[in-house]
Amino acid sequence: MKLRLALFCTAATLAAATPGAQIDTPIKITAAERVPWTNLAELERYAANGYLKACAQLGEQLARGDGVPQDTARALPLLERAARGGIGSAAFRLGMIYDDGQGVPPDRRRALDYFRAAAAAGEAEGFFNVGAAYVGAHGVKRDYTEGLAWLILAAQRGAGGDTVTTVRARIQKLRHPEWITAAEARAPAIARELAAAPPASFLPTLPEDSASPAPKPETIAPTALPQTTTPPALDLPVLSPPQITPIAP
């Protein structure tokens, strides 16, 4: 059973991290984070009209069963619409759905594409899950160098805890310090590749879409390193996206 790490951000946890802060200190919401809906009916109306943030939130709630009955079949098109409009959290949730096989056949290769798109949109957990896929050979051939590079980027964005240290230690145990050097050089290259293309360009093609898929940067593929033996497995937990507080019906 894979471990899951849910990330929460509450006033209490922020206060605990700030000496002298009051527990009831309000969390400021930026103008970009404000939404025009105040209840479920309004959220559904905005989603029906194609408002991307509404599609992402309603799709997330339907996928998780937060505040509404769980309905993956209904969540999928909403999340796809939001993800293809550049909403990283929607791409991440789709990655989780296909990684878990939640209402769909499990497809880790497809999940990896969603996680990569989420990373391109700035989701820290997207970077971690791509790295975990390469280290654990989930939907892709195991590649410690590529995996460590993505995990380095995740750590720089606050995701993954001490996983980078764990993977570095495993590589050292395998007596391949050159993989670490290569990963450190690869990490900034990945960041540049993600910044050079819109997040949606990393998404997998829709099954029902007969049009030609958008081209994906060829340089995003890892550079293979010669290996005489298959490295032992190091299975990392997949991170869950941050919780979205459901609104009242």
Secondary structure, DSSP 4 states (H G I P E B T S, - for coil): ----------HHHHHHHSTT--TTPPPP--GGG--S--SHHHHHHHHHTT-HHHHHHHHHHHHHTSSS---HHHHHHHHHHHHTTT-HHHHHHHHHHHHHTSSS---HHHHHHHHHHHHHTT-HHHHHHHHHHHHHTSSS---HHHHHHHHHHHHHTT-STTHHHHHHHHHHHTT-HHHHHHHHHHHHHHHHHHHTS-GGGGSPPPTT--SPPPP--GGGSPPP---SSPPPP-PPPPPPPPP-PPPP-
